[in-house]
């Protein structure tokens, strides 16, 4: 199972073990995971990801597409080291000419859990169940380790979510 923390300092755990910094041989691969996991279930077009990962760079279309495919392959291998060539990833799928972090994957993402706790707290509060509301809000507070992708404060792809 994969655990991704986007609140505060970015981190990834695979099967209970934190991924070491040297796991990320390429910063663009890490950024790709942040983008895809930040909006799990959304299909990002290849062009959109290229623009996010290499903004303002004059890359020819073939080179840019090749770079993106390489980063996607690297990301799949990081998340699933035993993934064989030609096997379908449980997490990152190619779909409609783009890429998506599967909503149905067995991955825990702190921002999603934070939102679930907050919503549960709001529902409980509206229903007058103040003990449940408090417990849910306390769970949300415990998950909040800092602002969304704090180290990517000025990245265009992170601004809207922040």
SULLINDA-V122085 format. One line per field, one symbol per residue. ss: DSSP state (H for helix, E for strand, L for the rest). burial: b if it has 24 or more other C-alpha atoms within 12 Angstrom, else e. A space follows every 50 residues. Layout:
ss->???
burial->???
This chain:
ss->LEEEELELLLEEEELLEELLHHHLLLHHHHHHHHHHHHLLLLLEEHHHHH HHHLLLLLLLHHHHHHHHHHHHHHHHHHHLLLLLLLLLLLLEEEELLEEE ELLLLLEEEHHHHHHHHHHHHHHHHHLLLHHHHHHHHHHHHHHLLLLELH HHLLLHHHHLLL
burial->ebbbbbbeebbbbeeeeeeeeeeeeeebbbbbbbbbbbbbbebbebbebb bbbbeeeeeeeeebbebbbebbbbbbbbbeeeeeeeeebbbbbbeeebbb bbeeeebbbbbbbbeebbebbeeeeeeeeeeeeeebbeebeebbeeebbe ebeeeebbeeee
